Amino acid sequence: MAVNIGAIDPVAFQLGPISVAWYGIIIVIGMFLAVWLSIKEGEKRGIEEDFIVDLAFWIIPAGLIGARIYYVIFELDAYLQDPIRIFYIWEGGIAIYGGLIAGFAALLWFTKKRSVPVWLLLDVLAPHVMIAQAIGRWGNFVNQEAHGGEVTRGFLENLMLPNFIIEQMNINGTYYHPTFLYESLWNVAGFVLLMFLRSRKDLLRRGETALGYVAWYGLGRFWIEGMRTDSLYWGPFRVSQVLSVLLLVGAIALIIYRRKFLYPTPPYYTQGMLPERTFAEKKKKYESKKR
């Protein structure tokens, strides 16, 4: 991580020998906002506050561990030369896709344990995870990382960016694409869109808010990843671009498949935590009576 003289100090403050980084503070702010918003929305859908809080204590650590493991896997040769560095997370090296995968696995286990409909919970969480990601990217801004290729100062000025962003993108005398900003704005737009669509009664079926999140993030990440200079590679391919395409296509295909071939799924605004199959059975009985 190169740092330009006069750039924002990545260390917010010291607690004795412990350095508290802006990156960590920003990530925590995003997490707390996501949990708080999920609690508020969960209450409307019949999910108790304690469940959301308990879930957070499982998926947040799982996500952090998964993000680190994912990064290490694709940089394994470097870490095998000095394996103890695998645990030096303060040196950087976490990948959001790894965090999402591990967090999702923890969520599946926890919802099964507590008998909460998984698609409903994913719909509650998805937009809030996206706004947390939008906030978290500003940690990359402070650290002057996750940027794109070289550009001119004039290019950044033409984007009508405030001067503090332009100066932070000046690393050792060279200006770079603020890809952190592109992704942050893309995620904010996705958050607004998902919140709007989710609020329209009977528009989205259960699970489609979450799948919409996957498709939207996959589309934006594919485009933005192509600009970055720090991508993880699998042979000649950028790992995040490959995964983004798979997630985008998979999410759209699953929406179509669920609408066309699966048993009827309840609208997102169905009262309470009615399981999907129970809803289908009730709907079938209701329709047979009408005949």
Secondary structure as GFF3:
##gff-version 3
##sequence-region A 1 291
A	DSSP	beta_strand	11	15	.	.	.	ID=ss1
A	DSSP	beta_strand	18	21	.	.	.	ID=ss2
A	DSSP	alpha_helix	22	44	.	.	.	ID=ss3
A	DSSP	alpha_helix	49	74	.	.	.	ID=ss4
A	DSSP	alpha_helix	76	80	.	.	.	ID=ss5
A	DSSP	three_ten_helix	83	87	.	.	.	ID=ss6
A	DSSP	three_ten_helix	89	91	.	.	.	ID=ss7
A	DSSP	alpha_helix	96	114	.	.	.	ID=ss8
A	DSSP	alpha_helix	118	143	.	.	.	ID=ss9
A	DSSP	beta_strand	150	151	.	.	.	ID=ss10
A	DSSP	alpha_helix	153	158	.	.	.	ID=ss11
A	DSSP	alpha_helix	163	168	.	.	.	ID=ss12
A	DSSP	beta_strand	170	171	.	.	.	ID=ss13
A	DSSP	beta_strand	174	176	.	.	.	ID=ss14
A	DSSP	alpha_helix	179	199	.	.	.	ID=ss15
A	DSSP	alpha_helix	208	225	.	.	.	ID=ss16
A	DSSP	beta_strand	233	234	.	.	.	ID=ss17
A	DSSP	beta_strand	237	238	.	.	.	ID=ss18
A	DSSP	alpha_helix	239	260	.	.	.	ID=ss19
A	DSSP	alpha_helix	276	290	.	.	.	ID=ss20
###
